[in-house]
Amino acid sequence: MPEKATIARARKDKAEGKSPSTQAGEFVHEEIEHIREGKHGARSTKQAIAIGLSKARRAGVKLGAPPASAKKTTRKSAASASRAAASHKRPSPKRARAATRALKRESTRAASSAALSRQATSAAKRRSPSARSAAARKAARTRRK
């Protein structure tokens, strides 16, 4: 369950006309903070990001579908999370407890600055130079003055 402050920040981003990925970033950031605080761990930085995106979808952020290259289970999970946004039903206590216990067994290294840096670098390498350049130009354009 995302914190009220996170939902408020995401709503503020939406009101300001920011992209869904920016709104979802608030949930990913919350997840990274949870791991750093020791609330739970994650197998990898990618998993931490995936948990944050799932929370965002469940909170009603209109994120696009995962790419066609993603696993079938990933696409199914994302669709399920988007549908869950309409119902606002909490998982059963037994299921919630099971998920938390599984994550508690994992390491907190996934949220270290080195791990996040590695993830960002590898993600950037998969993009074309023109795509990276366009992202940088957009960042410069939307930066607060």
Backbone hydrogen bonds in HBPLUS format (Angstrom, degrees):
<---DONOR---> <-ACCEPTOR-->    atom                        ^
c    i                          cat <-CA-CA->   ^        H-A-AA   ^      H-
h    n   atom  resd res      DA  || num        DHA   H-A  angle D-A-AA Bond
n    s   type  num  typ     dist DA aas  dist angle  dist       angle   num
A0006-THR N   A0003-GLU O   3.14 MM   3  5.33 124.1  2.47  99.9 113.3     1
A0007-ILE N   A0003-GLU O   3.20 MM   4  6.58 161.3  2.23 153.7 158.1     2
A0008-ALA N   A0004-LYS O   2.90 MM   4  6.15 155.9  1.96 149.5 156.9     3
A0009-ARG N   A0005-ALA O   2.93 MM   4  6.18 154.0  2.00 144.2 150.7     4
A0010-ALA N   A0006-THR O   2.97 MM   4  6.22 157.8  2.02 150.4 156.4     5
A0011-ARG N   A0007-ILE O   2.89 MM   4  6.13 155.4  1.96 148.0 155.0     6
A0012-LYS N   A0008-ALA O   2.92 MM   4  6.13 150.5  2.01 144.7 152.9     7
A0013-ASP N   A0009-ARG O   2.96 MM   4  6.24 154.5  2.03 145.1 151.7     8
A0014-LYS N   A0010-ALA O   2.99 MM   4  6.30 152.3  2.07 144.3 151.7     9
A0015-ALA N   A0011-ARG O   2.88 MM   4  6.16 157.5  1.93 148.2 154.2    10
A0016-GLU N   A0012-LYS O   2.94 MM   4  6.19 141.8  2.09 143.8 154.3    11
A0018-LYS N   A0013-ASP O   2.95 MM   5  5.37 162.6  1.98 160.5 154.9    12
A0017-GLY N   A0014-LYS O   2.92 MM   3  5.07 156.0  1.98 105.7 112.8    13
A0022-THR N   A0019-SER O   3.00 MM   3  5.29 130.1  2.25 105.2 118.2    14
A0023-GLN N   A0019-SER O   3.13 MM   4  6.55 155.6  2.19 150.8 157.9    15
A0024-ALA N   A0020-PRO O   2.82 MM   4  6.08 157.7  1.87 150.3 156.6    16
A0025-GLY N   A0021-SER O   2.98 MM   4  6.06 132.8  2.21 129.9 142.0    17
A0026-GLU N   A0023-GLN O   3.23 MM   3  5.75 148.6  2.33 108.5 115.9    18
A0027-PHE N   A0024-ALA O   2.97 MM   3  5.37 125.8  2.27 107.6 120.5    19
A0028-VAL N   A0024-ALA O   3.11 MM   4  6.50 154.3  2.18 150.1 158.0    20
A0029-HIS N   A0025-GLY O   2.85 MM   4  5.98 159.6  1.89 146.1 151.9    21
A0030-GLU N   A0026-GLU O   3.03 MM   4  6.25 152.4  2.11 138.5 145.9    22
A0031-GLU N   A0027-PHE O   3.02 MM   4  6.27 152.6  2.09 142.4 149.4    23
A0032-ILE N   A0028-VAL O   2.97 MM   4  6.30 156.9  2.02 153.1 158.8    24
A0033-GLU N   A0029-HIS O   2.97 MM   4  6.24 157.7  2.02 149.3 155.5    25
A0034-HIS N   A0030-GLU O   2.91 MM   4  6.21 152.5  1.98 147.6 155.3    26
A0035-ILE N   A0031-GLU O   3.06 MM   4  6.36 155.9  2.12 148.0 153.7    27
A0036-ARG N   A0032-ILE O   2.96 MM   4  6.26 158.2  2.01 148.3 154.7    28
A0037-GLU N   A0033-GLU O   2.83 MM   4  6.05 150.4  1.92 150.2 158.4    29
A0038-GLY N   A0034-HIS O   3.14 MM   4  6.28 122.1  2.49 133.2 147.0    30
A0039-LYS N   A0034-HIS O   2.96 MM   5  5.33 146.9  2.08 163.5 159.7    31
A0038-GLY N   A0035-ILE O   3.08 MM   3  5.10 141.0  2.24  96.6 108.2    32
A0041-GLY N   A0103-LEU O   2.87 MM  62  5.29 158.7  1.91 121.2 128.4    33
A0042-ALA N   A0107-SER O   2.97 MM  65  5.93 153.8  2.04 164.5 161.4    34
A0048-ALA N   A0044-SER O   3.17 MM   4  6.56 155.8  2.23 145.3 151.4    35
A0049-ILE N   A0045-THR O   2.98 MM   4  6.30 156.7  2.03 152.4 158.2    36
A0050-ALA N   A0046-LYS O   2.91 MM   4  6.14 155.3  1.97 144.8 152.3    37
A0051-ILE N   A0047-GLN O   2.89 MM   4  6.17 153.1  1.97 152.5 158.7    38
A0052-GLY N   A0048-ALA O   3.13 MM   4  6.39 158.5  2.18 143.5 149.1    39
A0053-LEU N   A0049-ILE O   2.90 MM   4  6.20 156.4  1.96 152.8 159.3    40
A0054-SER N   A0050-ALA O   2.94 MM   4  6.11 152.9  2.01 144.2 151.7    41
A0055-LYS N   A0051-ILE O   2.97 MM   4  6.25 156.4  2.03 148.4 154.5    42
A0056-ALA N   A0052-GLY O   2.97 MM   4  6.23 151.5  2.05 143.4 151.5    43
A0057-ARG N   A0053-LEU O   2.91 MM   4  6.22 161.1  1.95 150.0 154.2    44
A0058-ARG N   A0054-SER O   2.93 MM   4  6.18 160.9  1.96 150.1 155.5    45
A0059-ALA N   A0055-LYS O   2.90 MM   4  6.09 134.0  2.11 139.1 151.9    46
A0059-ALA N   A0056-ALA O   3.06 MM   3  5.00 126.4  2.36  93.0 107.6    47
A0061-VAL N   A0056-ALA O   3.02 MM   5  5.44 167.1  2.03 148.7 144.4    48
A0060-GLY N   A0057-ARG O   3.04 MM   3  5.20 156.3  2.09 103.7 111.0    49
A0063-LEU N   A0061-VAL O   2.89 MM   2  5.75 133.5  2.11 108.7  94.2    50
A0070-ALA N   A0067-PRO O   2.95 MM   3  5.48 161.7  1.99 115.3 121.3    51
A0074-THR N   A0071-LYS O   3.10 MM   3  5.17 122.1  2.45  96.5 110.8    52
A0075-ARG N   A0071-LYS O   3.11 MM   4  6.52 160.4  2.15 154.2 158.3    53
A0076-LYS N   A0072-LYS O   2.94 MM   4  6.16 156.2  2.00 148.6 155.8    54
A0077-SER N   A0073-THR O   2.85 MM   4  5.96 156.3  1.91 143.6 150.2    55
A0078-ALA N   A0074-THR O   2.95 MM   4  6.17 157.2  2.00 150.0 155.8    56
A0079-ALA N   A0075-ARG O   3.03 MM   4  6.24 157.1  2.09 144.4 150.4    57
A0080-SER N   A0076-LYS O   2.93 MM   4  6.15 154.4  2.00 146.4 153.9    58
A0081-ALA N   A0077-SER O   2.91 MM   4  6.17 154.0  1.98 146.5 153.3    59
A0082-SER N   A0078-ALA O   2.99 MM   4  6.22 153.3  2.06 145.7 152.7    60
A0083-ARG N   A0079-ALA O   3.00 MM   4  6.27 154.1  2.07 145.7 152.6    61
A0084-ALA N   A0080-SER O   2.95 MM   4  6.17 147.4  2.06 142.9 152.3    62
A0085-ALA N   A0082-SER O   3.25 MM   3  5.39 145.7  2.37  98.4 107.9    63
A0086-ALA N   A0083-ARG O   3.15 MM   3  5.89 152.0  2.23 117.6 123.3    64
A0087-SER N   A0084-ALA O   3.19 MM   3  5.37 126.9  2.49  99.0 111.8    65
A0088-HIS N   A0084-ALA O   3.20 MM   4  6.28 161.1  2.24 162.6 164.4    66
A0095-ARG N   A0092-SER O   3.00 MM   3  5.33 117.7  2.40 107.4 122.0    67
A0096-ALA N   A0092-SER O   2.96 MM   4  6.22 167.4  1.97 164.2 168.2    68
A0097-ARG N   A0093-PRO O   2.89 MM   4  5.95 158.8  1.94 146.3 152.2    69
A0098-ALA N   A0094-LYS O   3.01 MM   4  6.17 151.9  2.10 139.7 147.5    70
A0099-ALA N   A0095-ARG O   2.98 MM   4  6.24 160.6  2.02 152.4 156.6    71
A0100-THR N   A0096-ALA O   3.01 MM   4  6.23 163.1  2.04 148.7 153.4    72
A0101-ARG N   A0097-ARG O   2.88 MM   4  6.04 161.9  1.92 149.7 154.9    73
A0102-ALA N   A0098-ALA O   3.00 MM   4  6.17 155.0  2.06 145.8 152.3    74
A0103-LEU N   A0099-ALA O   3.03 MM   4  6.28 158.9  2.08 148.4 154.0    75
A0104-LYS N   A0100-THR O   2.85 MM   4  6.03 145.7  1.97 147.5 157.7    76
A0105-ARG N   A0102-ALA O   3.33 MM   3  5.52 141.1  2.49  98.5 108.4    77
A0106-GLU N   A0103-LEU O   3.06 MM   3  5.35 154.2  2.13 106.9 114.9    78
A0111-ALA N   A0108-THR O   3.34 MM   3  6.13 167.6  2.35 119.0 122.0    79
A0112-SER N   A0109-ARG O   3.06 MM   3  5.26 168.3  2.07 115.6 116.7    80
A0116-LEU N   A0112-SER O   3.00 MM   4  6.27 162.9  2.03 156.9 161.5    81
A0117-SER N   A0113-SER O   2.92 MM   4  6.00 152.4  2.00 142.5 150.4    82
A0118-ARG N   A0114-ALA O   2.92 MM   4  6.17 157.1  1.98 148.0 153.9    83
A0119-GLN N   A0115-ALA O   2.97 MM   4  6.18 158.4  2.02 146.8 152.5    84
A0120-ALA N   A0116-LEU O   2.94 MM   4  6.15 161.8  1.97 148.4 153.1    85
A0121-THR N   A0117-SER O   2.94 MM   4  6.11 160.3  1.98 150.0 155.4    86
A0122-SER N   A0118-ARG O   2.94 MM   4  6.12 165.5  1.96 151.2 155.1    87
A0123-ALA N   A0119-GLN O   2.92 MM   4  6.04 152.6  1.99 146.1 154.2    88
A0124-ALA N   A0120-ALA O   2.93 MM   4  6.07 153.3  2.01 144.0 151.2    89
A0125-LYS N   A0121-THR O   2.98 MM   4  6.20 148.6  2.08 145.9 154.5    90
A0126-ARG N   A0123-ALA O   3.28 MM   3  5.42 137.7  2.47  97.2 108.1    91
A0127-ARG N   A0124-ALA O   3.03 MM   3  5.36 156.8  2.08 108.1 115.6    92
A0131-ALA N   A0128-SER O   3.07 MM   3  5.18 120.1  2.44  99.6 114.4    93
A0132-ARG N   A0128-SER O   3.01 MM   4  6.35 158.4  2.06 157.4 163.4    94
A0133-SER N   A0129-PRO O   2.91 MM   4  6.08 156.3  1.97 146.4 153.3    95
A0134-ALA N   A0130-SER O   2.91 MM   4  6.07 155.9  1.97 142.8 149.3    96
A0135-ALA N   A0131-ALA O   3.00 MM   4  6.19 154.3  2.07 143.0 149.8    97
A0136-ALA N   A0132-ARG O   2.98 MM   4  6.24 152.5  2.06 144.8 152.2    98
A0137-ARG N   A0133-SER O   2.91 MM   4  6.23 155.7  1.97 149.1 155.8    99
A0138-LYS N   A0134-ALA O   2.93 MM   4  6.16 159.0  1.98 148.2 153.8   100
A0139-ALA N   A0135-ALA O   2.91 MM   4  6.10 155.7  1.97 144.8 151.8   101
A0140-ALA N   A0136-ALA O   2.97 MM   4  6.22 156.1  2.03 146.5 152.5   102
A0141-ARG N   A0137-ARG O   2.95 MM   4  6.19 147.8  2.06 143.4 152.8   103
A0142-THR N   A0138-LYS O   2.90 MM   4  6.13 150.7  1.99 151.5 158.6   104
A0143-ARG N   A0139-ALA O   3.02 MM   4  5.92 114.3  2.47 139.2 153.0   105
